[in-house]
Amino acid sequence: MSTPGLSRMDMVFRQAAQAHGVPRDILVGLAHTVSRVRGGVSAYGGHGVMQLRDAAGGGTLDAAAEITGASVAQARDELVANVDAAAAWLRALADQAGLSGAERERLESWYEPVAAYSGIPDEAVARMEADAVYAALARGFVVETEEGTVRVQPGQEPFTLAAPASSFQASATDYPSARWVAAHSSNYRTQNRPNDYAIDRVVIHTTQGAYAGAISWFQNPDSNVSAHYVIRSSDGQVTQMVRHKDVAWHVGNYNNRSIGIEHEGWVDDASWYTEEMYRSSAKVTRFICDQYGIPIDRTHIVAHSEVPGATHTDPGPNWDWDRYMGYVRGDTGGGWRVIVDNDDAGFSASDNWVRVTTSGRGGSHRHAQPVLASDVAWFSADIPSAGSYRVDVWYPQSSSNNPRAPYLVATSDGLQTAYVDQRSGGGRWNSIGVFPLKRGRQQVVGVSRWTGSDGWIEADAVRISEA
């Protein structure tokens, strides 16, 4: 029996929700987050619209099927059994959390069960999925499936969650705007690139699954795979999992020379490739290309499927290469940025900073010996608007450089100092962070001689970019 105006898919959710005392919107929000309510099999063992995970992926499928009495095959492959098992599993988690009947009526009370739903062992990563569910419920959504339309109305009030949204301690990621979650050490190889191997490719992937699941999979020592970055569909959030210097295992015989970027979603569903994802990923790729001098073209920015010997098809025909490469080049919405070299009008320094013409980004650089006194070489720029800006610095490579060269950034909150070991990383761009800057023409980045460490302090070039 059907209810007029409701699709079959909607009825499946409502019946499962009623049977197990779970809010219908929680079930739908979770399905939307993990599969866009379209099902499929993920690369890390998730099944159906609810992405219940088999033993390799965490074992929630077996546990959920056992509660309902359905076979594992039914809970894995059949729509009704899959949603019903997921609802039963969520209710069991709610009971474990001690939710009362009144609490089960409130969506925000379900945060902890939703976070536990995936079976992801890293609590912070599991909370990523819960955060995404509640973000989807807050903004609302409509999904068209083969079994009909499913809709969730936008939340009328902000959720007061039973636990705070996921947070990660700041870490020195290569890409300043990224979160850091380390892949398991058995899933990549420690190296010292680009000294060991030149980095000359960026490889674009699709996860074949949801964001938190991919991150958890790279944490799993049994997976034997990883990528440097994973990017979320809904908002472009970036998580780094392997350092640039190390070799991630993502693309076979291109591993040594490349950096891999995974994008949440499935190759056969274009809805995952959002504007937010394209723009965020393009910024990461541009950052990598600028750092290692990689040409911004389709020879050097490639699909997983285009690598010689590849057996994968990602990112597939739904990936818009023209749009993406335009964003990487900065043709459309690439953001403001400026480079100030030591030979430009924006550079000023005392005569103590000696000009050397044998090396440097533009053919020259300035350097000076340390002294316990104020003598700053300044790079000035005209900042177009107040906001957050990434600062990168360039200096020549030399073992005689200073291990603790002080860079000063004139932020809107006052001077901030970042120390850089200039003995390594020379001959490329190195990020020193993202900083709040004021609007207008000003001295933005300075290189100071005031340090107790020995060695030449280099003032070569800086790059300031909208973050």
N, C-alpha and C positions, 0 to 999 in steps of 0.2 A: 504494500500500500504506500502510495506516495502522497506528499503534501503539496497542494497547488502552489506554484511559484518557487519551489525549491528544486535545485538540480539533484541528480542522483548523488554526486560527490558531496554536496552539502548535507544530504540526508545521512550519508555514511558517517560523517563527523558528528552530527547531532545524536544519532543513535548510540554511537560509542561513548560520547560524552555523558549521555543520560544513564547508560548502563553502569558506568563506573564512577559517576560523581565527579567528573572533570569538566571545567568550563569549556564549552565548545570553542571559544576564541583562543584559548591556550593551545588546544590541539591543532587548530588551523594555523595559528602563528608559528608553531613549531614545524609543521609540514612545509609552510612557505619558506622558512629559513633554511631548512636542510635539503629541500628538493623542488621548491617552487610548486608544490602540490602535484608534481608530475611523475614522481617515482624514478625508477632506474636503479642501477647497481653502481655504487661508488667504487673508486679505486682502492678503497681501504675497508671494504666489507659491509657497507650500508645497503639496505634493501627496502624497496617500496617507497611510497610517498612519505612514510614516517622514518625512513632510513634506520630501521632497527639493524644492529650490527651483529654479524656472525662472530664465531669464536676468534677468528683472526683479527677482527676489528674491535673486539672488546666484550662480546658475549651477551649483549642485551637481547638479541633475538631469541635465544633459547630461554632466557629467564622470563621474557614477556609471554612467549607461547605457552610455557608451563602454567602460568597463572590462568589463562583462558581455557586451557585444555585443547587448543588447536595444535595441529602438528607444526613442526618447525617449517616444513615446506609451505603450508598454508599461510602462516604468518609472514613468510618471506615473499610469496608470489601472488597472493590474492588480496585485492584491495580491501575488502571488508575485514578480513582476518588481520591484515597488517595494521589498520587503524584501530581495531578493537584491542589488539595486543598492546599497541602503544598506549592507549588510554588506560588499560589495566596496569601497565608498568608505571605510568605516571601516578596513578592512584596508590600503588604500593609504595612509591617513593614519598608521596604526601603523608601516608600513614607512618612511615619511618621517621619523617620530620615532625610528627606529632600535630599535624594540622587539624583543628577542630572543624565541625560542620560549618560554623559561621566563617571561619577563615577560608575554607574551601570555596566560598561564594565570591571571594575577592581575588581578582586576577593577580594583584601584586603579591599575595601570599604564596603563590606558586613558584616564586623565583628559585628557591633551593631545589625543589623537585625537577624543575626544568634544567637547572645547571647539572643535576646528577643524571639526567635522562640518557645522555650519550654514552656514559660509562668511561669517558676520557679520564685517565688517571691524574693528569695534571689539573688541579682545581682551577688555576687561573685561566687555562685554556678552555676548560669546560664552561667557565663563566662567560667567555667570549660568545659562546653560542647562546646562552641565556640572555646576554645583553642584546644580541641581534634579534632575538624573539621579541623582547619588550620594545625595542625600537620599531620593529615592524607593526606591533599592535598600536603603538602611539601614533604612527603616521597613517595607518590603514592601508589596505591594498585590495585589488581585484585580480583574480587569476582565472583565466579561461582554460579549462582542461577538456579532455575527451569525454569526461563524465559530467560536464557542465560547469557553470560559473560558481566560484566561491568568493565571498566578499567578507571583509572585516572593516567596519566603520572606524574612522580615526578616533583615538582616545579623546574624550572630552576634557580630562584632567591629567596632569602629569602623574605617572605612577610613583608612589612612595614604596620603594622596593624593600623587601625583607632583608636584603643585603646590598652593599654598595656595588656599583658596576665594576667590572674588571679593571684592575690597575697593575702596571708593571713598573718596577724600579728602573729609573733611567740608566741606560747603559751606553757605552761608547760604540754605537752602531756605525757602520760605514755611511749609511744614508741617514742624515740627521733627524728626519721626521718619522723614522721607523720605530716600532716596538721591537724589543729583542726577546726571542724565545729560542734557545739553543736546540738545534737538531742533535740527536744522539750521536756521540762520538764515533760509533761504528757505522754511521751512515754517510760519512764524508771523509776526505783525506786531508790531513794537516799539511800545508805547504807554505811557501813564502813567495807567492806571486806578487807582482809580475817578474821578480828576479828569477824564480824557478821556471815559470812558463809565462809567455806573453798573453795578455788578455785582449782578444780582438773580436769577440762575438758576444751578443746578448741573445739568449734563446727564450722565446715566448711559449709558455705552456698553459694548458687548462687542467685544473685539478681532477676533473671527473668526480666531483663531490663538493661538500661544503667546506667553508673556510677553516673552522675550528677542527674539523675532522682531518683536513690535510696537514695542519700544524701538528696535531697529535700523531699522525702517521709518521711524520719525519722525526718525531721523538721516540718512536717505537724501534728498539734495536733489531727487531726481526724484519723490518721493512727493507733495509738495504738501499734506501733511496732518500734523497733530500733535494732541496733547491735553496738558493740564496735568499729568495724573497717569496712571500705569499701575499696576495692582494685581495681584499674583500670586495664583493660586488656592490653592496648597497651604498657604501660611502667611500670606497677607495682606501680604507685603512691598510697600512703596510706593516707587515711583520718580517723582520730579517731573522734567518735561522742559521746561516753559514756566513762567515766572514769572506770578504772578497779575496783575501789572500789564500784561502783554502779552497779545495776542489770539491764541490758538491757533486753528488751522483744523480744526474738528471737527464743526461743525453748521450750516454755511450762514449764514442770516440771523440766527441767535442768537449768532454768534461774539463780537460786540462786548460783549454783556451777560452772558456766561456763563463758567463754568469747567467744563472737560470732564474726566471721570474714566473711563478705559478699564479694563475688567475682563477678565482673561485667560479665553479660552474661546470656545465656539461657542454661538449662540443656541438650537440644537436639541438641546443636550446639557446636562441639568441638573446633571450631576456636577461641572462646573467651578465652580458657584456654591456654594462651601463656607461653613461657619460662619466660618472664619477670614477669608475674603474679605469676607463681609457685615459683620462687626464692624470690620475694619480700614477698609473703605470708609466705613462710617457715621461713624467718628471723623474721617476727612478731611472729609466733608460737613458734619458738625457744626462743625468748626473753621472752615470757609469761611463757613457761615451766621452763626456768632457774630461773625466778623471783619467782615463787611459788612452785618450786620443783615438778613439774608435770612430771611423767614418759613419755618419748618420745616413745609411742607405740599406737597401734590402739584401745586400751581400753580407753585411755585418750584423744586422738585426733580423733574425730568422725565426721561422716557426720550428717547433720540435719536429714536425713532419718533413721539413726540408733538409734536415741534417743527413748526410750520407749514411745509409744503413738503417735509418729509423724505421721502426715498425708502428709508431704511434701516428695518429691523425690530427692531434691538437696543434693549434687552437681551432682548426677546422674552418669550413666555408663561412660561418657566421661572424668570424673575426674581421673587422673592417680595417684592412691594412692602410688604405689611403687616409682615412680619418686618423688612425693611430700615428702614422709616420708624420702627418702634418702637425700633430701635437708635439711629437718628439723634436721636430725641426723648429717648432715655435711659429709655424705659419698661422695658426689659429689659437689664440689664447695661451701662448706659451709663457706669458708672464714677463715682467720687467727684469732686466739685469744689466750690470755694467762691469767691465773689467778696467781696472786702473793699474797701469804698468809704472815701473820706476822712472821711465823716460817720459811719462805723460805730464801734462800741466797739473793734474790732480795730486802729484807727488811732491812732498817737501821734506827736506832733511838738512841737518847741519853738515859742515864740511868734514866732520868726523866719519860720515858715511861715504866710503870710497867707492867710486864707480868702477866696475870691472867689466870689460867688454868681451871676455873669453867665453862666457856662458850666461845663461839666463833665459827666461821665457821669450823675451823680445830681442835677444842678442846681447843683453847686458843685465847686470844686477848691481845693487849696492850692498856693502857689508861693513861691519865694524866689530871691534873687540868689546867684550862686556866691561861695564864700569858700574860701580854702585852710585849712580847719579842719574838724573833724568835727562835723557837725550833720545827723543822719539822721532822716528821716521814715519810721517803720516801719509795716508792715502785718503784723499777727499773725493766725495761724490755728491750729486744732487739727488736726494732720495725723493721719489715722486709723491709718496703718501706715508703717513704713519702706519706702522704695521710690523709684521715679523719678516725678517730677512735672513737668508742663509749666507754665511761668510766662508769662502774658500780661499786658501793661500797657496802660492806657488813659490818655490825656492829651488836653487840648483842642488844637485846631489853631490855631497862630499862628506867623507868621514871626519873631516876637520871642523865641521859645523858644530853649533852649540846644541847640547842635549836638552836644554830647557830655555828655549827662546821665548820671551814673553810677547804675546800679541795683545794689544789693548783694543777694545771695541767700545765706542762711545754710544751706549744705548740710551734710550729714553729714561732709564732708571739709574743712569750714572755709568762710570767706567767699569767694564768687566774684563778680566784677564784670563787668557787661555795660553797654556804653556805647550810648546811643540818641540819634539825631538827632531831637529833639522838634519840629523845625521842619516835619517832614512826617509823614504817617501819623496825624495827630490825628483824634479823633472815632471811633476804632475800636480793636479789640484788635490788639496787636502782640506777637508771640512774642519772648521774649528767650532761649529755650532750654529744655532738659529737664535737671533737676538731681536728684541724690540727696538726699532729705530724711529727717530723723529723725522718729520718732513723737512725738506729744504737742503740747501748746499751746506756741507759741513765736513769736518774731519771725522771719518768713520772708523778706520782701522789704522792702528799704529803698531810699529815694531819697536820695542824698547831695548835699550842696552842694559837695563838694570836687572842683572841676574848674577848669582854667585857661581854659575857654572862656566867652565872654560870652553872656548871655541868660537868661531866666527858666527855672528848673528846676521842672517841674510834678510834683506828687504828687496823682493823681486817684483811680485804682482799680487793683487787681490781681486776676487770676484764677489760681487754682492748681488744676490738674486732674491726675488720674492719667494717666500717659503710656501 
